[in-house]
């Protein structure tokens, strides 16, 4: 079931409300107008029928009246048709008197000496029938066609329907505008939250001019201040702890180096233990270095002009990889404005990730889209499961498949550092499948080619 958003629900509510109101007003207006016009037409028809009945009565008050000629002498126009009941016979202007047009109840009522009015359907058209009693048991009837009035009603109904539709549309437009204006503060909060999630902790909401929103702006800004202070404390704590650990770790590393260098002078168990200690101290030292790097990733990027292709080649050479892995797309400038240290670190981490978990790198692709530089590292591994792609750049997160392929435990911080360096440039890091198999890690660096 599709759940509509708040703006859509409010807009739909305004549209439905306007439609109901407009429909109600249209129905009431139509009913009142219809009744008024029908009543007016009925009064006019009754007056005309009484006048014509008087003419017919005068024409019949002769020794040998010609009934048909009397009826033909009436000025009824094209909308009225006279009928006369006289001495048990029906008379009209034509041979077809259409006596069956007169309902029996109305005929009995008029013969009893009472005038009557009734609306009937003749040949599918609404017709007004007026009956007037005459002397000597005669009855005069006049049939007034309401065809033009029915056409007027149809035009009126179409006009009112169009007005109702326009009012409903206007209501929807007003609802959309009202919600857009009313939800603008929430949109500003959402945009600010997205920037904060991207690492921009300088984002603040502008003071609200609406008194009802002042508390929202103040509370949000206070929350961001507290979050920024807490993150700064955590960063300083990680940096301080990592810095304090470096000296004893270097001492331990030097001592284990001496032990491992004299491994042949120790028995097998001692040599194995010394090797394990050396490996763990190396891993610990790498973890401390990564923590120090993460502690520095919150600082702004120091951009400078860098030959990106040459930098990628140097990174490959330092890792014992062929420089032919670097591929610069045609038309892509080699000079990028990036933070050299951060860019070098993210290249190192992506290559180490490919070597450790992805079966080795197969290409480093450098390209650009507008002013955004793109760094892509392809590997020959089985790829990253879709379920792991959303969290693989978080700290201390590694997929089970990667841990099984690595054969050793990494720090779980390499890709997190890549993501932080990308964020410092205003970009982000993603992973997808490489055409032909493997994974493709992509880092976007906006503003690199400005």
C-alpha positions in Angstrom: 0.0 0.0 0.0 1.4 3.4 -1.0 1.5 5.9 1.8 1.2 9.5 0.7 3.5 12.1 2.1 2.3 15.0 4.3 2.3 17.5 1.5 0.3 15.2 -0.7 -2.2 14.4 2.0 -2.8 18.1 2.9 -3.0 19.0 -0.8 -5.5 16.2 -1.4 -7.5 17.3 1.7 -7.7 20.9 0.4 -8.8 19.6 -3.0 -11.4 17.3 -1.6 -12.7 19.9 0.8 -12.9 22.5 -2.0 -14.6 20.0 -4.3 -17.2 19.1 -1.6 -17.9 22.7 -0.9 -18.1 23.7 -4.6 -20.3 20.7 -5.4 -22.6 21.5 -2.5 -22.9 25.1 -3.6 -23.4 24.1 -7.2 -26.2 21.6 -6.3 -27.9 24.2 -4.2 -27.5 26.9 -6.8 -28.8 24.5 -9.5 -31.8 23.5 -7.5 -32.7 27.1 -6.5 -32.3 28.3 -10.1 -34.2 25.4 -11.5 -37.1 25.9 -9.1 -37.1 29.7 -9.7 -37.2 29.3 -13.5 -39.8 26.6 -13.5 -42.0 28.6 -11.2 -41.7 31.7 -13.3 -42.4 29.7 -16.5 -45.4 28.1 -14.8 -46.8 31.5 -13.7 -46.3 32.8 -17.3 -48.0 29.7 -18.8 -50.9 30.0 -16.4 -51.5 33.6 -17.3 -51.3 32.8 -21.0 -53.6 29.8 -20.7 -56.3 31.9 -18.8 -56.0 34.6 -21.5 -56.3 32.1 -24.3 -59.2 30.3 -22.5 -61.1 33.6 -22.4 -60.5 34.1 -26.2 -61.8 30.5 -26.8 -64.8 31.0 -24.5 -65.7 34.1 -26.4 -65.3 32.4 -29.8 -67.5 29.5 -28.7 -70.3 31.9 -27.5 -71.9 32.0 -31.0 -74.7 30.2 -32.7 -72.5 28.0 -34.9 -68.9 28.2 -33.7 -66.0 26.8 -35.8 -63.9 25.2 -33.0 -60.8 24.6 -35.1 -60.8 28.2 -36.4 -61.2 29.5 -32.9 -58.2 27.5 -31.8 -56.2 28.6 -34.8 -56.9 32.2 -34.0 -54.9 31.9 -30.8 -51.5 33.6 -30.7 -49.7 30.8 -29.0 -46.4 30.8 -30.9 -44.3 27.7 -31.4 -43.9 26.7 -27.8 -47.6 26.4 -26.8 -50.2 24.0 -28.2 -54.0 24.3 -27.4 -56.5 21.5 -26.8 -60.2 21.8 -26.3 -62.6 19.3 -24.8 -66.2 20.1 -25.9 -69.3 17.9 -25.8 -67.3 14.7 -25.3 -64.8 15.4 -28.2 -61.3 16.7 -28.3 -60.2 19.5 -30.6 -56.9 20.8 -31.7 -55.4 22.9 -34.5 -54.6 19.7 -36.4 -56.4 16.5 -37.0 -54.2 14.9 -34.3 -55.7 16.2 -31.2 -53.4 14.3 -28.8 -56.1 13.8 -26.2 -53.9 11.2 -24.5 -51.5 14.0 -23.6 -53.9 15.0 -20.8 -53.7 12.7 -17.7 -57.1 11.4 -16.6 -56.7 12.8 -13.1 -56.1 16.3 -14.4 -59.0 16.0 -16.9 -61.4 15.0 -14.1 -60.2 17.8 -11.9 -60.8 20.4 -14.7 -64.2 19.0 -15.6 -65.1 19.4 -11.9 -64.6 23.2 -12.4 -61.1 23.6 -11.0 -58.1 24.9 -12.9 -55.0 22.6 -12.8 -51.3 22.6 -13.7 -49.2 19.5 -14.2 -45.7 18.7 -15.7 -45.7 15.7 -18.0 -43.3 14.0 -20.4 -44.3 14.1 -24.0 -42.0 12.5 -26.6 -39.2 12.6 -24.1 -39.6 16.3 -23.4 -40.8 18.0 -20.3 -44.1 19.8 -21.0 -46.2 22.0 -18.8 -49.9 21.2 -19.0 -52.4 23.9 -17.9 -56.1 23.1 -17.7 -58.9 25.8 -17.4 -62.6 24.9 -17.0 -65.0 26.6 -19.5 -68.8 27.1 -19.4 -71.1 24.3 -20.4 -68.7 21.5 -19.2 -66.0 22.4 -21.7 -62.3 22.3 -20.8 -59.4 24.2 -22.3 -55.8 22.9 -22.1 -52.6 24.4 -23.1 -49.3 22.4 -23.5 -46.2 24.6 -23.1 -42.9 23.0 -24.1 -40.1 23.4 -21.6 -37.4 22.2 -24.1 -35.6 25.6 -24.1 -35.7 25.7 -20.3 -34.2 22.1 -20.2 -31.4 23.2 -22.5 -30.8 26.2 -20.2 -30.7 23.8 -17.3 -28.1 21.6 -19.1 -25.9 24.6 -19.8 -26.3 25.7 -16.2 -25.3 22.3 -15.0 -22.2 22.2 -17.2 -21.2 25.7 -16.0 -21.6 24.8 -12.4 -19.7 21.6 -12.9 -16.8 23.5 -14.5 -16.8 26.0 -11.7 -16.7 23.1 -9.1 -13.8 21.5 -10.9 -12.0 24.9 -11.1 -12.6 25.5 -7.4 -11.3 22.0 -6.5 -8.2 22.7 -8.6 -7.8 26.0 -6.9 -8.2 24.3 -3.6 -5.5 21.8 -4.5 -3.2 24.7 -5.7 -3.8 26.6 -2.5 -3.2 23.5 -0.4 0.1 22.8 -2.3 1.2 26.4 -1.8 0.1 26.5 1.9 1.9 23.2 2.7 5.0 24.3 0.8 5.1 27.5 2.7 4.2 25.8 6.0 6.7 23.0 5.6 9.5 25.2 4.5 11.0 25.2 8.1 10.9 21.4 8.1 12.6 21.4 4.7 15.3 23.7 6.1 15.7 21.3 9.1 16.0 18.3 6.7 18.6 20.1 4.6 20.6 21.0 7.7 20.4 17.5 9.0 21.7 16.1 5.7 24.7 18.6 5.8 25.4 17.6 9.4 25.2 13.9 8.5 27.7 14.6 5.7 30.1 16.1 8.3 29.4 19.8 8.2 29.0 20.6 11.9 29.0 24.3 11.2 25.5 24.1 9.9 22.9 26.0 11.9 19.3 27.0 11.4 18.6 30.7 10.9 16.6 32.3 13.7 12.9 31.9 12.9 10.7 35.0 12.4 7.7 32.9 13.4 7.3 32.7 17.2 6.0 29.2 16.9 9.2 28.0 15.2 11.7 29.8 17.5 11.8 26.9 19.9 12.5 24.5 17.0 15.4 26.5 15.6 16.9 27.1 19.1 16.6 23.4 20.1 18.0 22.2 16.8 21.0 24.5 17.0 21.6 23.6 20.7 21.5 19.9 19.7 24.1 20.5 16.9 26.3 22.4 19.3 26.3 19.6 21.8 26.9 17.0 19.1 29.8 19.0 17.7 31.3 19.3 21.2 30.9 15.6 21.8 32.4 14.6 18.5 35.3 17.0 19.2 35.8 15.4 22.6 35.8 12.0 21.1 38.2 13.1 18.4 40.6 14.6 20.9 40.3 11.5 23.2 41.1 9.2 20.2 44.0 11.4 19.2 45.4 11.7 22.7 45.1 7.9 23.4 46.6 7.0 20.0 49.4 9.5 20.4 50.2 8.2 23.9 50.2 4.6 22.6 52.7 5.3 19.8 55.8 5.5 22.0 55.3 2.2 24.0 54.2 0.5 20.8 57.4 1.6 19.0 59.4 0.3 21.9 57.5 -3.0 21.8 57.9 -3.2 18.0 61.7 -2.7 18.3 61.9 -5.3 21.0 59.9 -7.9 19.0 62.1 -7.1 15.9 65.1 -8.1 17.9 63.4 -11.3 19.0 62.2 -12.2 15.5 65.6 -11.4 14.0 67.1 -14.0 16.4 64.4 -16.6 15.8 66.9 -19.3 14.8 68.5 -19.1 18.3 65.2 -20.0 20.0 63.3 -23.2 20.3 60.3 -23.7 18.0 57.6 -22.7 20.6 59.5 -19.5 21.6 60.0 -18.6 18.0 56.3 -19.1 17.2 55.3 -17.0 20.2 57.6 -14.2 19.2 56.2 -14.2 15.7 52.6 -14.0 17.0 53.6 -11.1 19.3 55.3 -9.3 16.4 52.2 -9.7 14.2 49.8 -8.5 16.8 52.0 -5.5 17.7 52.2 -4.7 14.0 48.4 -4.9 13.8 48.0 -2.8 16.9 50.4 -0.2 15.5 48.4 0.0 12.3 45.2 0.4 14.3 46.7 3.3 16.3 47.9 4.9 13.0 44.4 4.6 11.6 42.8 6.1 14.7 45.2 9.0 14.4 44.2 9.4 10.8 40.5 9.3 11.6 41.1 11.9 14.4 42.5 14.2 11.7 39.8 13.6 9.1 37.5 16.2 10.8 39.8 19.0 9.7 39.0 20.9 6.5 40.7 19.8 3.3 43.8 21.7 2.3 43.4 21.9 -1.4 46.4 22.4 -3.7 47.2 21.7 -7.4 48.1 18.0 -7.7 49.1 15.9 -10.7 46.6 13.1 -9.9 47.9 10.6 -12.4 51.5 11.0 -11.1 50.2 10.7 -7.5 48.3 7.5 -8.3 51.4 6.1 -10.0 53.6 6.9 -7.0 51.1 5.1 -4.7 51.2 2.0 -7.0 54.9 2.0 -7.0 55.1 2.3 -3.2 52.9 -0.7 -2.9 54.8 -2.8 -5.4 52.0 -2.5 -8.0 52.5 -1.7 -11.7 51.9 1.9 -12.7 50.0 0.7 -15.7 47.0 0.2 -13.5 46.5 4.0 -13.6 44.1 5.0 -16.5 43.3 8.6 -17.1 40.2 9.0 -19.2 40.7 11.0 -22.4 40.0 14.7 -22.0 40.4 14.6 -18.2 42.9 17.2 -16.9 45.8 15.8 -14.9 45.9 18.8 -12.5 43.3 18.5 -9.7 42.8 20.8 -6.8 42.7 18.3 -3.9 44.2 17.7 -0.5 47.3 15.8 -1.5 47.7 13.9 1.8 44.1 12.8 2.0 44.0 11.8 -1.7 47.1 9.7 -1.3 45.7 8.1 1.8 42.5 7.1 0.2 44.3 5.7 -2.8 46.5 3.7 -0.5 43.5 2.4 1.5 41.6 1.4 -1.6 44.5 -0.5 -3.1 45.2 -2.3 0.2 41.5 -3.2 0.4 41.7 -4.6 -3.1 44.8 -6.6 -2.3 43.5 -7.9 0.9 39.9 -8.6 0.1 39.4 -8.2 -3.6 41.9 -10.5 -5.3 44.1 -7.5 -6.2 43.4 -4.3 -8.1 42.9 -4.4 -11.9 42.6 -0.7 -12.6 42.7 2.8 -11.1 40.4 4.9 -13.3 40.6 8.7 -13.1 37.9 10.7 -14.8 35.7 13.8 -14.3 32.1 14.9 -14.5 32.0 18.6 -14.8 34.1 20.0 -11.9 33.9 16.8 -9.9 36.9 14.4 -10.1 36.2 10.7 -9.9 38.6 8.1 -8.6 37.6 4.5 -9.2 39.5 1.4 -8.1 38.5 -1.9 -9.7 39.4 -5.3 -8.2 39.2 -8.9 -9.3 37.3 -10.2 -6.3 33.7 -11.6 -6.1 32.3 -8.1 -5.3 30.6 -6.7 -2.3 27.2 -8.1 -1.3 24.4 -5.6 -1.7 23.5 -6.0 2.0 27.0 -4.8 3.0 27.3 -1.8 0.7 25.3 0.5 3.0 27.6 -0.1 6.0 31.0 -1.1 4.5 32.3 2.5 4.9 31.4 2.6 8.6 34.1 2.3 11.3 35.1 -1.2 12.4 32.8 -2.8 9.9 33.8 -5.6 7.5 31.7 -8.1 5.7 31.8 -11.8 6.6 32.9 -12.6 3.1 35.8 -10.1 3.3 36.9 -11.5 6.6 36.9 -15.1 5.2 38.9 -14.1 2.1 41.5 -11.9 4.0 43.1 -14.7 6.0 43.9 -12.2 8.7 42.1 -9.5 10.6 42.4 -5.9 9.5 41.5 -2.9 11.5 38.2 -2.3 9.9 39.0 1.4 9.5 40.5 1.6 6.0 37.3 2.3 4.1 36.0 4.5 6.9 39.0 6.7 6.4 38.3 6.8 2.6 34.8 7.9 3.3 36.0 10.6 5.7 38.5 12.0 3.2 35.8 12.1 0.5 33.5 14.0 2.9 36.3 16.5 3.7 36.3 17.3 -0.1 32.5 17.6 -0.1 32.0 14.3 -1.8 31.3 10.7 -0.9 32.5 7.1 -1.5 30.4 4.3 -2.9 30.8 0.7 -4.1 29.2 -1.2 -6.9 29.7 -4.2 -9.2 32.4 -3.9 -11.8 31.3 -4.8 -15.4 32.8 -8.2 -16.0 33.0 -9.1 -12.3 34.6 -7.8 -9.2 33.9 -4.6 -7.2 34.3 -0.9 -8.2 35.0 1.5 -5.4 34.2 5.1 -6.4 35.2 8.3 -4.7 33.7 11.7 -5.9 35.8 14.8 -5.2 33.6 17.9 -6.1 35.4 21.1 -7.0 38.6 19.3 -8.0 38.6 20.8 -11.5 37.4 24.3 -10.8 
